[in-house]
């Protein structure tokens, strides 16, 4: 009898959890304000390896799923400082609130000045990114050395997990990247290199990646770059001299 009552109690508890958990999940998702899709990033960044510093502006085109959303949340590296957030269309400065999220990212919530299906935001930011590389002592051929992101005299490695540009949700976006870095460093990224020139000791490159993708990686080093055209296809190699 007692076992039967115990089993009935467990079934009732499980039933209550099934009813409660979906609502809790919806409430958490709604409070995070991630009901959107980023369609494109137009990034302009200047990198100073000696100071571990990145200065950037990201113009994001965002498709809003919920037309009643008036706050959108994004992630950014915790050491990066937001300078301004602007609605590109109205040219109005927008308010934002920053909240710690994890050791590797902070969340910032942007209050919109208008409702609509889409919005273009300009986010300016700057700060250091320097997580020293941890050497992998075992199974290096499987895992390799590790860093969440690094800008330094030894080189630059910034992946999506570095949160070096505003991002959030499960968006698949296109990317345009204008990167400036001092000689002798050269920047490598995804997509097509459409512009590459040096001015007053600064290398300026533009990369375009049209297929929607989860994120963008930026790498820089003191590379010797060789480019060849084979059957109409541009092939470039980046080697340390």
N, CA, C and O of each residue as an XYZ file, in Angstrom:
964
protein
N       0.832     -1.203      0.000
C       0.000      0.000      0.000
C       0.865      1.251      0.000
O       0.633      2.184     -0.769
N       1.887      1.256      0.893
C       2.762      2.421      0.977
C       3.533      2.609     -0.328
O       3.727      3.735     -0.786
N       3.985      1.466     -0.939
C       4.713      1.565     -2.199
C       3.830      2.130     -3.296
O       4.284      2.914     -4.129
N       2.562      1.728     -3.292
C       1.630      2.221     -4.310
C       1.422      3.726     -4.170
O       1.428      4.459     -5.158
N       1.238      4.179     -2.917
C       1.057      5.613     -2.677
C       2.313      6.392     -3.073
O       2.227      7.489     -3.624
N       3.482      5.806     -2.782
C       4.752      6.460     -3.127
C       4.877      6.629     -4.638
O       5.303      7.678     -5.122
N       4.495      5.568     -5.390
C       4.551      5.631     -6.847
C       3.579      6.672     -7.391
O       3.904      7.400     -8.329
N       2.382      6.741     -6.800
C       1.392      7.734     -7.233
C       1.933      9.147     -6.994
O       1.769     10.036     -7.829
N       2.585      9.337     -5.833
C       3.155     10.649     -5.518
C       4.220     11.061     -6.514
O       4.283     12.216     -6.935
N       5.068     10.090     -6.892
C       6.119     10.365     -7.878
C       5.497     10.750     -9.215
O       5.960     11.689     -9.863
N       4.449     10.034     -9.639
C       3.802     10.332    -10.910
C       3.182     11.718    -10.899
O       3.250     12.436    -11.897
N       2.576     12.104     -9.778
C       1.974     13.442     -9.667
C       3.054     14.513     -9.753
O       2.874     15.528    -10.425
N       4.185     14.286     -9.067
C       5.291     15.243     -9.084
C       5.843     15.404    -10.494
O       6.096     16.527    -10.930
N       6.033     14.300    -11.213
C       6.533     14.357    -12.586
C       5.558     15.092    -13.492
O       5.969     15.842    -14.378
N       4.280     14.878    -13.273
C       3.271     15.553    -14.087
C       3.325     17.060    -13.877
O       3.209     17.836    -14.826
N       3.504     17.468    -12.608
C       3.602     18.903    -12.308
C       4.842     19.515    -12.952
O       4.789     20.632    -13.468
N       5.955     18.788    -12.924
C       7.186     19.292    -13.537
C       7.031     19.463    -15.038
O       7.514     20.441    -15.608
N       6.360     18.517    -15.680
C       6.130     18.604    -17.123
C       5.315     19.831    -17.468
O       5.553     20.476    -18.489
N       4.337     20.162    -16.604
C       3.504     21.332    -16.847
C       4.245     22.632    -16.586
O       4.038     23.623    -17.287
N       5.116     22.629    -15.569
C       5.774     23.864    -15.141
C       6.987     24.198    -15.990
O       7.176     25.358    -16.355
N       7.821     23.203    -16.315
C       9.099     23.459    -16.981
C       8.986     24.166    -18.328
O       9.784     25.068    -18.585
N       8.035     23.808    -19.215
C       7.943     24.538    -20.479
C       7.685     26.024    -20.272
O       8.283     26.859    -20.951
N       6.771     26.369    -19.311
C       6.490     27.778    -19.041
C       7.720     28.477    -18.491
O       7.995     29.625    -18.838
N       8.465     27.782    -17.626
C       9.688     28.373    -17.070
C      10.692     28.639    -18.180
O      11.338     29.686    -18.196
N      10.828     27.680    -19.126
C      11.750     27.859    -20.245
C      11.361     29.033    -21.109
O      12.213     29.808    -21.544
N      10.038     29.166    -21.362
C       9.584     30.300    -22.167
C       9.851     31.616    -21.458
O      10.257     32.598    -22.080
N       9.621     31.629    -20.157
C       9.833     32.862    -19.400
C      11.303     33.249    -19.410
O      11.634     34.425    -19.564
N      12.192     32.265    -19.246
C      13.625     32.565    -19.254
C      14.049     33.077    -20.615
O      14.796     34.051    -20.711
N      13.568     32.414    -21.689
C      13.928     32.836    -23.037
C      13.424     34.244    -23.314
O      14.129     35.062    -23.906
N      12.195     34.520    -22.880
C      11.637     35.844    -23.108
C      12.395     36.916    -22.366
O      12.600     38.009    -22.896
N      12.822     36.622    -21.133
C      13.527     37.616    -20.343
C      14.907     37.904    -20.909
O      15.474     38.966    -20.650
N      15.462     36.957    -21.690
C      16.789     37.145    -22.261
C      16.767     37.980    -23.544
O      17.811     38.445    -24.002
N      15.582     38.167    -24.121
C      15.429     39.039    -25.290
C      16.283     38.581    -26.479
O      16.914     39.397    -27.151
N      16.293     37.274    -26.728
C      17.035     36.747    -27.857
C      16.102     36.304    -28.988
O      16.459     35.429    -29.777
N      14.921     36.898    -29.070
C      13.960     36.543    -30.101
C      14.259     37.338    -31.378
O      13.477     38.191    -31.795
N      15.416     37.033    -31.988
C      15.818     37.742    -33.200
C      16.826     36.887    -33.971
O      17.325     35.879    -33.469
N      17.112     37.316    -35.203
C      18.145     36.707    -36.020
C      19.021     37.822    -36.584
O      18.516     38.772    -37.183
N      20.327     37.707    -36.392
C      21.248     38.655    -37.002
C      21.460     38.237    -38.454
O      21.879     37.112    -38.722
N      21.173     39.140    -39.389
C      21.300     38.821    -40.808
C      22.679     39.165    -41.360
O      23.182     38.475    -42.247
N      23.297     40.232    -40.837
C      24.604     40.621    -41.363
C      25.393     41.399    -40.326
O      24.827     42.098    -39.485
N      26.727     41.264    -40.402
C      27.671     42.057    -39.618
C      28.562     42.839    -40.581
O      29.096     42.266    -41.531
N      28.728     44.137    -40.347
C      29.698     44.951    -41.076
C      30.673     45.470    -40.030
O      30.386     46.424    -39.307
N      31.828     44.824    -39.967
C      32.795     45.086    -38.906
C      33.946     45.951    -39.411
O      34.502     45.717    -40.484
N      34.285     46.954    -38.607
C      35.487     47.765    -38.828
C      36.304     47.688    -37.537
O      35.858     48.155    -36.489
N      37.499     47.099    -37.615
C      38.302     46.916    -36.412
C      39.727     47.399    -36.655
O      40.261     47.300    -37.760
N      40.327     47.927    -35.585
C      41.734     48.304    -35.580
C      42.380     47.564    -34.426
O      41.902     47.625    -33.293
N      43.471     46.864    -34.717
C      44.100     45.986    -33.726
C      45.509     46.470    -33.424
O      46.292     46.750    -34.331
N      45.820     46.563    -32.138
C      47.156     46.949    -31.678
C      47.739     45.796    -30.870
O      47.463     45.686    -29.675
N      48.543     44.929    -31.500
C      49.080     43.765    -30.783
C      49.917     44.135    -29.568
O      49.874     43.427    -28.561
N      50.688     45.237    -29.634
C      51.564     45.617    -28.527
C      50.765     45.951    -27.271
O      51.248     45.739    -26.159
N      49.538     46.474    -27.437
C      48.713     46.858    -26.292
C      47.583     45.857    -26.043
O      46.737     46.083    -25.178
N      47.563     44.763    -26.789
C      46.495     43.742    -26.674
C      45.121     44.349    -26.969
O      44.120     43.865    -26.442
N      45.050     45.377    -27.784
C      43.857     46.207    -27.896
C      43.135     46.006    -29.226
O      43.757     45.845    -30.276
N      41.812     46.020    -29.149
C      40.974     46.061    -30.338
C      39.986     47.205    -30.201
O      39.365     47.376    -29.151
N      39.839     47.987    -31.258
C      38.828     49.033    -31.343
C      37.921     48.668    -32.500
O      38.395     48.445    -33.614
N      36.618     48.604    -32.250
C      35.731     48.111    -33.289
C      34.403     48.817    -33.366
O      33.938     49.444    -32.415
N      33.804     48.691    -34.547
C      32.419     49.102    -34.758
C      31.745     48.001    -35.557
O      32.274     47.550    -36.573
N      30.592     47.574    -35.105
C      29.827     46.542    -35.800
C      28.461     47.111    -36.148
O      27.707     47.545    -35.277
N      28.159     47.101    -37.445
C      26.825     47.485    -37.893
C      26.050     46.202    -38.171
O      26.338     45.476    -39.122
N      25.070     45.940    -37.329
C      24.304     44.701    -37.398
C      22.933     44.976    -38.001
O      22.268     45.949    -37.643
N      22.520     44.114    -38.914
C      21.141     44.116    -39.384
C      20.429     42.963    -38.701
O      20.812     41.803    -38.856
N      19.391     43.288    -37.944
C      18.732     42.306    -37.081
C      17.283     42.141    -37.494
O      16.547     43.122    -37.601
N      16.867     40.895    -37.728
C      15.474     40.563    -38.003
C      14.809     40.172    -36.683
O      15.221     39.206    -36.041
N      13.791     40.917    -36.281
C      13.137     40.702    -34.991
C      11.943     39.763    -35.170
O      11.047     40.033    -35.969
N      11.940     38.661    -34.422
C      10.864     37.679    -34.530
C       9.582     38.171    -33.874
O       8.491     38.002    -34.419
N       9.719     38.777    -32.706
C       8.567     39.274    -31.966
C       8.453     40.771    -32.200
O       9.301     41.537    -31.744
N       7.411     41.195    -32.908
C       7.268     42.611    -33.266
C       7.085     43.507    -32.044
O       7.240     44.724    -32.140
N       6.755     42.914    -30.898
C       6.571     43.706    -29.674
C       7.867     43.845    -28.875
O       7.886     44.515    -27.842
N       8.938     43.225    -29.337
C      10.206     43.301    -28.612
C      10.747     44.726    -28.641
O      10.850     45.342    -29.702
N      11.088     45.240    -27.466
C      11.673     46.575    -27.384
C      13.053     46.538    -26.741
O      13.697     47.575    -26.582
N      13.514     45.325    -26.367
C      14.851     45.151    -25.806
C      15.491     43.935    -26.465
O      14.886     42.865    -26.529
N      16.723     44.107    -26.958
C      17.469     43.012    -27.563
C      18.756     42.800    -26.782
O      19.408     43.761    -26.373
N      19.122     41.534    -26.574
C      20.312     41.198    -25.792
C      21.392     40.590    -26.682
O      21.098     39.820    -27.596
N      22.651     40.949    -26.399
C      23.790     40.462    -27.154
C      24.907     40.088    -26.187
O      24.885     40.471    -25.017
N      25.884     39.333    -26.691
C      27.069     38.965    -25.909
C      28.297     39.690    -26.443
O      28.398     39.964    -27.639
N      29.243     40.002    -25.531
C      30.499     40.636    -25.896
C      31.543     40.220    -24.865
O      31.208     39.898    -23.725
N      32.811     40.230    -25.274
C      33.899     39.867    -24.371
C      33.848     40.734    -23.110
O      33.617     41.939    -23.212
N      34.059     40.151    -21.921
C      33.893     40.916    -20.668
C      34.877     42.073    -20.503
O      34.601     43.003    -19.745
N      36.024     42.036    -21.197
C      37.007     43.120    -21.059
C      36.759     44.252    -22.049
O      37.415     45.290    -21.972
N      35.820     44.069    -22.982
C      35.538     45.102    -23.963
C      34.516     46.089    -23.421
O      33.515     45.702    -22.817
N      34.788     47.377    -23.649
C      33.924     48.457    -23.160
C      33.105     49.011    -24.309
O      33.647     49.380    -25.351
N      31.785     49.068    -24.111
C      30.908     49.646    -25.132
C      30.983     51.169    -25.051
O      30.820     51.758    -23.983
N      31.234     51.792    -26.203
C      31.313     53.250    -26.259
C      29.956     53.850    -26.608
O      29.528     54.831    -26.001
N      29.282     53.251    -27.596
C      27.974     53.774    -27.997
C      27.189     52.703    -28.736
O      27.758     51.783    -29.322
N      25.864     52.845    -28.694
C      24.951     52.018    -29.484
C      23.977     52.976    -30.165
O      23.349     53.804    -29.505
N      23.855     52.860    -31.491
C      23.048     53.811    -32.259
C      22.126     53.066    -33.216
O      22.499     52.046    -33.796
N      20.918     53.593    -33.368
C      20.016     53.130    -34.411
C      20.469     53.786    -35.712
O      20.410     55.009    -35.840
N      20.922     52.984    -36.681
C      21.497     53.535    -37.910
C      20.465     54.337    -38.689
O      20.800     55.364    -39.280
N      19.220     53.885    -38.701
C      18.169     54.561    -39.467
C      17.798     55.906    -38.859
O      17.751     56.915    -39.562
N      17.535     55.926    -37.559
C      17.094     57.165    -36.916
C      18.260     58.023    -36.430
O      18.089     59.195    -36.096
N      19.463     57.411    -36.396
C      20.680     58.081    -35.919
C      20.578     58.502    -34.446
O      21.284     59.402    -33.990
N      19.698     57.839    -33.731
C      19.529     58.143    -32.308
C      20.391     57.211    -31.457
O      20.484     56.013    -31.722
N      21.016     57.783    -30.434
C      21.769     56.974    -29.475
C      20.785     56.166    -28.634
O      19.760     56.686    -28.193
N      21.104     54.903    -28.419
C      20.228     54.011    -27.667
C      20.828     53.698    -26.302
O      22.047     53.706    -26.127
N      19.964     53.427    -25.351
C      20.408     53.052    -24.009
C      20.704     51.557    -23.969
O      20.077     50.762    -24.671
N      21.664     51.197    -23.140
C      21.965     49.780    -22.949
C      22.347     49.532    -21.492
O      22.803     50.430    -20.784
N      22.148     48.307    -21.076
C      22.471     47.886    -19.716
C      23.355     46.655    -19.810
O      23.012     45.701    -20.510
N      24.495     46.661    -19.112
C      25.426     45.537    -19.154
C      25.258     44.651    -17.930
O      25.054     45.131    -16.815
N      25.350     43.333    -18.167
C      25.171     42.349    -17.103
C      26.226     41.252    -17.239
O      26.396     40.712    -18.332
N      26.943     40.902    -16.162
C      27.886     39.769    -16.243
C      27.136     38.500    -16.620
O      26.040     38.246    -16.122
N      27.730     37.708    -17.501
C      27.078     36.475    -17.936
C      27.924     35.256    -17.601
O      27.414     34.263    -17.081
N      29.229     35.331    -17.900
C      30.141     34.240    -17.591
C      31.552     34.807    -17.537
O      31.751     36.013    -17.685
N      32.539     33.925    -17.321
C      33.930     34.373    -17.312
C      34.386     34.808    -18.699
O      35.383     35.519    -18.829
N      33.664     34.386    -19.738
C      34.108     34.641    -21.103
C      33.231     35.639    -21.849
O      33.553     36.008    -22.978
N      32.137     36.083    -21.249
C      31.242     37.002    -21.956
C      30.411     37.808    -20.968
O      30.135     37.376    -19.849
N      30.026     38.989    -21.419
C      29.036     39.775    -20.707
C      27.838     39.963    -21.636
O      27.975     39.892    -22.857
N      26.682     40.198    -21.060
C      25.480     40.437    -21.841
C      25.129     41.902    -21.766
O      25.184     42.501    -20.692
N      24.764     42.494    -22.903
C      24.260     43.861    -22.847
C      22.902     43.925    -23.540
O      22.704     43.379    -24.625
N      21.975     44.612    -22.872
C      20.586     44.711    -23.306
C      20.342     46.094    -23.891
O      20.508     47.102    -23.206
N      19.950     46.139    -25.154
C      19.747     47.399    -25.867
C      18.260     47.722    -25.919
O      17.453     46.898    -26.349
N      17.901     48.929    -25.476
C      16.513     49.393    -25.535
C      16.271     50.083    -26.870
O      16.925     51.079    -27.181
N      15.334     49.560    -27.663
C      15.050     50.113    -28.981
C      14.208     51.376    -28.878
O      13.435     51.545    -27.935
N      14.365     52.252    -29.850
C      13.591     53.494    -29.856
C      12.375     53.407    -30.764
O      11.606     54.362    -30.868
N      12.196     52.257    -31.425
C      11.037     52.062    -32.288
C      10.768     50.576    -32.429
O      11.671     49.750    -32.303
N       9.502     50.249    -32.693
C       9.127     48.858    -32.922
C       9.187     48.573    -34.418
O       9.046     49.485    -35.233
N       9.394     47.323    -34.777
C       9.445     46.971    -36.184
C       9.944     45.566    -36.399
O      10.309     44.871    -35.450
N       9.960     45.140    -37.678
C      10.400     43.792    -38.018
C      11.909     43.670    -38.071
O      12.454     42.579    -37.903
N      12.589     44.787    -38.304
C      14.039     44.740    -38.380
C      14.622     46.061    -37.886
O      13.934     47.079    -37.810
N      15.907     46.014    -37.556
C      16.586     47.206    -37.078
C      18.072     47.073    -37.429
O      18.633     45.977    -37.420
N      18.689     48.206    -37.737
C      20.131     48.240    -37.974
C      20.783     49.002    -36.830
O      20.457     50.161    -36.573
N      21.705     48.337    -36.151
C      22.370     48.917    -34.995
C      23.844     49.112    -35.286
O      24.463     48.312    -35.988
N      24.402     50.182    -34.742
C      25.843     50.405    -34.782
C      26.356     50.348    -33.350
O      25.953     51.144    -32.503
N      27.253     49.396    -33.088
C      27.815     49.215    -31.751
C      29.316     49.501    -31.821
O      30.059     48.798    -32.505
N      29.751     50.543    -31.102
C      31.184     50.863    -31.031
C      31.726     50.388    -29.690
O      31.071     50.536    -28.659
N      32.947     49.808    -29.711
C      33.498     49.220    -28.493
C      35.012     49.173    -28.584
O      35.580     49.342    -29.663
N      35.663     48.946    -27.461
C      37.115     48.812    -27.440
C      37.550     48.131    -26.150
O      36.796     48.052    -25.181
N      38.786     47.640    -26.164
C      39.333     47.040    -24.961
C      40.351     45.972    -25.277
O      40.577     45.650    -26.444
N      40.972     45.415    -24.240
C      41.992     44.386    -24.430
C      41.393     42.981    -24.483
O      40.389     42.689    -23.834
N      42.026     42.133    -25.262
C      41.698     40.701    -25.277
C      43.020     39.960    -25.178
O      43.830     39.993    -26.104
N      43.235     39.292    -24.057
C      44.509     38.579    -23.894
C      44.340     37.435    -22.907
O      44.419     37.622    -21.693
N      44.107     36.260    -23.449
C      44.045     35.029    -22.675
C      45.245     34.187    -23.085
O      45.205     33.531    -24.126
N      46.317     34.190    -22.287
C      47.545     33.490    -22.680
C      47.278     32.041    -23.072
O      46.444     31.361    -22.474
N      47.997     31.588    -24.079
C      47.812     30.230    -24.594
C      48.234     29.201    -23.554
O      49.314     29.298    -22.970
N      47.372     28.215    -23.330
C      47.665     27.111    -22.424
C      48.161     25.930    -23.252
O      47.447     25.423    -24.117
N      49.372     25.506    -22.981
C      49.935     24.377    -23.704
C      49.254     23.078    -23.293
O      49.095     22.803    -22.103
N      48.861     22.295    -24.262
C      48.247     21.000    -24.003
C      49.346     19.971    -23.788
O      50.147     19.715    -24.688
N      49.386     19.381    -22.594
C      50.455     18.441    -22.255
C      50.199     17.032    -22.795
O      51.132     16.279    -23.073
N      48.933     16.699    -22.937
C      48.601     15.351    -23.406
C      47.643     15.449    -24.587
O      46.835     16.375    -24.663
N      47.734     14.504    -25.494
C      46.846     14.435    -26.655
C      46.836     15.739    -27.445
O      45.785     16.180    -27.911
N      48.010     16.353    -27.593
C      48.100     17.622    -28.297
C      47.624     17.497    -29.743
O      47.078     18.443    -30.310
N      47.836     16.317    -30.331
C      47.429     16.133    -31.719
C      45.911     16.112    -31.855
O      45.384     16.258    -32.958
N      45.192     15.928    -30.720
C      43.734     15.911    -30.749
C      43.164     17.279    -30.381
O      42.318     17.815    -31.096
N      43.632     17.847    -29.255
C      43.059     19.095    -28.748
C      43.862     20.324    -29.129
O      43.284     21.369    -29.428
N      45.184     20.221    -29.125
C      46.013     21.367    -29.444
C      46.082     22.345    -28.290
O      45.417     22.166    -27.269
N      46.903     23.395    -28.458
C      46.990     24.436    -27.446
C      45.684     25.232    -27.418
O      44.951     25.273    -28.406
N      45.402     25.865    -26.271
C      44.091     26.468    -26.083
C      44.182     27.926    -25.642
O      45.061     28.302    -24.866
N      43.248     28.746    -26.156
C      43.038     30.110    -25.712
C      41.623     30.520    -26.104
O      41.127     30.108    -27.152
N      40.975     31.322    -25.277
C      39.654     31.832    -25.617
C      39.762     33.041    -26.541
O      38.764     33.477    -27.115
N      40.953     33.574    -26.683
C      41.180     34.726    -27.546
C      42.432     35.463    -27.116
O      42.680     35.624    -25.921
N      43.226     35.914    -28.083
C      44.476     36.572    -27.727
C      44.844     37.625    -28.766
O      44.730     37.397    -29.971
N      45.286     38.776    -28.280
C      45.885     39.822    -29.107
C      47.208     40.167    -28.450
O      47.217     40.651    -27.318
N      48.329     39.931    -29.128
C      49.623     40.184    -28.516
C      50.725     40.187    -29.549
O      50.487     39.879    -30.717
N      51.944     40.534    -29.125
C      53.082     40.532    -30.045
C      53.336     39.176    -30.678
O      53.920     39.089    -31.758
N      52.892     38.101    -29.999
C      53.077     36.755    -30.544
C      52.078     36.422    -31.639
O      52.263     35.454    -32.376
N      51.013     37.222    -31.750
C      50.018     36.988    -32.782
C      48.610     37.282    -32.290
O      48.405     37.685    -31.145
N      47.653     37.075    -33.167
C      46.246     37.358    -32.866
C      45.408     36.144    -33.242
O      45.546     35.589    -34.332
N      44.536     35.742    -32.319
C      43.571     34.684    -32.609
C      42.255     35.047    -31.938
O      42.161     35.087    -30.711
N      41.233     35.314    -32.759
C      39.909     35.675    -32.258
C      38.873     34.830    -32.990
O      38.708     34.956    -34.204
N      38.177     33.970    -32.251
C      37.124     33.145    -32.833
C      35.775     33.620    -32.303
O      35.705     34.570    -31.523
N      34.724     32.965    -32.724
C      33.395     33.347    -32.238
C      33.321     33.247    -30.712
O      32.692     34.081    -30.061
N      33.970     32.219    -30.146
C      33.934     32.025    -28.696
C      34.716     33.100    -27.946
O      34.616     33.202    -26.723
N      35.498     33.905    -28.679
C      36.204     35.027    -28.043
C      35.256     36.198    -27.787
O      35.571     37.092    -27.002
N      34.091     36.196    -28.451
C      33.103     37.285    -28.314
C      33.737     38.633    -28.630
O      33.552     39.601    -27.892
N      34.491     38.692    -29.738
C      35.175     39.930    -30.101
C      34.291     40.874    -30.900
O      34.717     41.977    -31.243
N      33.071     40.457    -31.200
C      32.072     41.325    -31.824
C      30.714     40.964    -31.225
O      30.551     39.847    -30.734
N      29.737     41.869    -31.248
C      28.425     41.575    -30.674
C      27.746     40.418    -31.385
O      27.719     40.363    -32.614
N      27.199     39.500    -30.612
C      26.566     38.324    -31.184
C      25.543     37.794    -30.193
O      25.494     38.228    -29.042
N      24.724     36.849    -30.654
C      23.745     36.266    -29.751
C      22.813     35.327    -30.481
O      22.655     35.407    -31.699
N      22.200     34.439    -29.728
C      21.254     33.507    -30.304
C      21.915     32.505    -31.229
O      23.111     32.235    -31.119
N      21.126     31.957    -32.141
C      21.604     30.947    -33.090
C      21.618     31.508    -34.502
O      21.246     30.817    -35.451
N      22.044     32.750    -34.644
C      21.984     33.429    -35.931
C      23.002     32.868    -36.921
O      24.095     32.448    -36.542
N      22.618     32.871    -38.192
C      23.510     32.588    -39.313
C      23.559     33.876    -40.124
O      22.553     34.277    -40.708
N      24.711     34.525    -40.166
C      24.812     35.852    -40.761
C      25.920     35.919    -41.795
O      26.828     35.088    -41.804
N      25.837     36.924    -42.674
C      26.928     37.240    -43.577
C      27.872     38.223    -42.880
O      27.481     38.904    -41.933
N      29.119     38.288    -43.360
C      30.120     39.124    -42.711
C      30.889     39.963    -43.735
O      31.293     39.472    -44.789
N      31.079     41.240    -43.396
C      32.018     42.120    -44.073
C      32.986     42.622    -43.016
O      32.562     43.132    -41.978
N      34.286     42.484    -43.268
C      35.288     42.854    -42.274
C      36.324     43.783    -42.880
O      36.974     43.447    -43.870
N      36.473     44.974    -42.267
C      37.571     45.880    -42.577
C      38.509     45.873    -41.376
O      38.130     46.297    -40.285
N      39.738     45.388    -41.579
C      40.682     45.232    -40.476
C      41.945     46.041    -40.740
O      42.483     46.034    -41.848
N      42.410     46.737    -39.707
C      43.637     47.524    -39.778
C      44.583     47.060    -38.684
O      44.188     46.913    -37.528
N      45.849     46.829    -39.063
C      46.845     46.367    -38.110
C      48.216     46.866    -38.573
O      48.441     47.057    -39.768
N      49.121     47.075    -37.627
C      50.435     47.614    -37.964
C      51.315     46.559    -38.635
O      51.183     45.363    -38.376
N      52.224     47.034    -39.513
C      53.235     46.130    -40.062
C      54.122     45.622    -38.942
O      54.307     46.330    -37.953
N      54.680     44.419    -39.057
C      54.614     43.479    -40.193
C      53.461     42.484    -40.102
O      53.453     41.489    -40.826
N      52.485     42.736    -39.224
C      51.368     41.809    -39.065
C      50.475     41.837    -40.305
O      50.313     42.871    -40.953
N      49.903     40.676    -40.616
C      48.919     40.556    -41.689
C      47.718     39.803    -41.146
O      47.866     38.839    -40.394
N      46.533     40.244    -41.529
C      45.279     39.650    -41.062
C      44.799     38.588    -42.050
O      44.883     38.764    -43.266
N      44.299     37.487    -41.504
C      43.659     36.430    -42.298
C      42.277     36.182    -41.711
O      42.120     36.104    -40.493
N      41.276     36.060    -42.578
C      39.929     35.764    -42.102
C      39.210     34.891    -43.122
O      39.812     34.425    -44.089
N      37.936     34.677    -42.899
C      37.144     33.833    -43.788
C      36.688     34.632    -45.005
O      36.605     35.860    -44.967
N      36.399     33.917    -46.068
C      35.825     34.560    -47.235
C      36.853     35.054    -48.225
O      37.972     34.544    -48.282
N      36.467     36.057    -49.013
C      37.301     36.590    -50.087
C      37.997     37.869    -49.643
O      37.378     38.762    -49.065
N      39.287     37.939    -49.920
C      40.049     39.157    -49.677
C      39.840     40.077    -50.876
O      40.351     39.801    -51.961
N      39.094     41.168    -50.692
C      38.738     42.043    -51.811
C      39.586     43.309    -51.845
O      39.596     44.020    -52.850
N      40.300     43.597    -50.754
C      41.158     44.780    -50.721
C      42.304     44.524    -49.769
O      42.118     43.969    -48.686
N      43.519     44.942    -50.190
C      44.706     44.701    -49.378
C      45.734     45.782    -49.718
O      46.278     45.799    -50.822
N      45.999     46.682    -48.771
C      46.939     47.769    -49.041
C      47.605     48.216    -47.744
O      47.090     47.985    -46.650
N      48.757     48.860    -47.890
C      49.485     49.369    -46.743
C      49.572     50.887    -46.853
O      49.919     51.424    -47.906
N      49.252     51.577    -45.751
C      49.300     53.033    -45.699
C      49.955     53.467    -44.400
O      49.474     53.148    -43.313
N      51.061     54.197    -44.522
C      51.769     54.733    -43.359
C      52.053     53.657    -42.311
O      51.849     53.860    -41.114
N      52.525     52.515    -42.790
C      52.903     51.437    -41.892
C      51.753     50.615    -41.341
O      51.951     49.808    -40.433
N      50.544     50.809    -41.879
C      49.377     50.059    -41.419
C      48.809     49.245    -42.576
O      48.538     49.774    -43.654
N      48.631     47.929    -42.328
C      47.989     47.069    -43.317
C      46.477     47.166    -43.160
O      45.943     47.015    -42.062
N      45.795     47.421    -44.276
C      44.337     47.510    -44.280
C      43.786     46.467    -45.244
O      44.113     46.466    -46.431
N      42.953     45.588    -44.721
C      42.379     44.530    -45.552
C      40.865     44.514    -45.406
O      40.314     44.882    -44.369
N      40.216     44.079    -46.465
C      38.747     43.922    -46.441
C      38.412     42.506    -46.877
O      38.867     42.024    -47.914
N      37.602     41.855    -46.050
C      37.180     40.486    -46.311
C      35.656     40.433    -46.409
O      34.951     41.086    -45.640
N      35.162     39.653    -47.359
C      33.716     39.495    -47.547
C      33.376     38.015    -47.511
O      33.949     37.214    -48.250
N      32.442     37.663    -46.649
C      31.985     36.277    -46.542
C      30.471     36.270    -46.703
O      29.736     36.613    -45.778
N      30.009     35.871    -47.905
C      28.584     35.966    -48.234
C      27.731     34.826    -47.699
O      26.623     35.087    -47.228
N      28.188     33.563    -47.746
C      27.311     32.502    -47.232
C      27.039     32.709    -45.742
O      27.983     32.895    -44.974
N      25.780     32.682    -45.316
C      25.497     32.829    -43.878
C      26.227     31.766    -43.057
O      26.212     30.585    -43.402
N      26.862     32.199    -41.973
C      27.639     31.292    -41.134
C      27.451     31.657    -39.676
O      26.963     32.741    -39.357
N      27.847     30.734    -38.776
C      27.636     30.939    -37.342
C      28.539     32.013    -36.758
O      28.146     32.700    -35.815
N      29.751     32.173    -37.304
C      30.656     33.135    -36.695
C      31.861     33.405    -37.570
O      32.072     32.745    -38.588
N      32.656     34.395    -37.155
C      33.820     34.812    -37.917
C      35.070     34.692    -37.062
O      35.077     35.054    -35.886
N      36.134     34.171    -37.683
C      37.437     34.060    -37.018
C      38.425     35.025    -37.662
O      38.485     35.143    -38.886
N      39.199     35.716    -36.825
C      40.238     36.635    -37.295
C      41.568     36.170    -36.731
O      41.704     35.955    -35.527
N      42.546     36.017    -37.611
C      43.885     35.605    -37.226
C      44.884     36.602    -37.810
O      44.695     37.080    -38.928
N      45.925     36.915    -37.080
C      46.966     37.806    -37.589
C      48.322     37.338    -37.095
O      48.454     36.843    -35.976
N      49.321     37.500    -37.938
C      50.687     37.131    -37.587
C      51.661     37.857    -38.490
O      51.259     38.579    -39.402
N      52.941     37.662    -38.233
C      53.983     38.281    -39.047
C      54.263     37.364    -40.237
O      55.305     36.714    -40.326
N      53.286     37.343    -41.146
C      53.317     36.389    -42.238
C      54.023     36.944    -43.473
O      54.029     38.149    -43.728
N      54.607     36.036    -44.213
C      55.045     36.313    -45.574
C      53.963     35.769    -46.495
O      53.682     34.571    -46.498
N      53.353     36.669    -47.283
C      52.179     36.293    -48.071
C      52.550     36.185    -49.544
O      53.145     37.099    -50.115
N      52.193     35.066    -50.147
C      52.391     34.837    -51.568
C      51.040     34.520    -52.200
O      50.268     33.720    -51.672
N      50.762     35.165    -53.354
C      49.482     34.967    -54.028
C      49.713     34.572    -55.477
O      50.545     35.156    -56.171
N      48.955     33.561    -55.925
C      49.034     33.098    -57.307
C      47.619     32.925    -57.847
O      46.675     32.687    -57.094
N      47.493     33.048    -59.169
C      46.222     32.805    -59.839
C      46.346     31.512    -60.626
O      47.211     31.386    -61.493
N      45.477     30.548    -60.322
C      45.473     29.262    -61.022
C      44.075     28.985    -61.559
O      43.127     28.801    -60.795
N      43.960     28.957    -62.892
C      42.654     28.724    -63.535
C      41.606     29.713    -63.048
O      40.448     29.357    -62.827
N      42.031     30.958    -62.886
C      41.106     32.009    -62.473
C      40.814     32.035    -60.989
O      40.009     32.847    -60.534
N      41.454     31.161    -60.225
C      41.233     31.097    -58.778
C      42.448     31.667    -58.057
O      43.579     31.249    -58.304
N      42.206     32.631    -57.158
C      43.282     33.226    -56.392
C      43.649     32.326    -55.213
O      42.797     31.957    -54.406
N      44.924     31.985    -55.131
C      45.418     31.133    -54.038
C      46.503     31.891    -53.298
O      47.477     32.337    -53.905
N      46.343     32.040    -51.988
C      47.313     32.753    -51.164
C      47.843     31.847    -50.068
O      47.108     31.044    -49.493
N      49.127     31.990    -49.791
C      49.745     31.248    -48.688
C      50.269     32.227    -47.664
O      50.787     33.288    -48.011
N      50.131     31.865    -46.397
C      50.576     32.709    -45.290
C      51.556     31.888    -44.453
O      51.155     30.966    -43.743
N      52.829     32.227    -44.541
C      53.856     31.502    -43.807
C      54.688     32.477    -42.977
O      54.852     33.641    -43.342
N      55.208     31.982    -41.855
C      56.154     32.778    -41.087
C      57.482     32.785    -41.830
O      57.943     31.729    -42.264
N      58.118     33.961    -41.990
C      59.372     34.026    -42.709
C      60.496     33.317    -41.954
O      61.630     33.279    -42.429
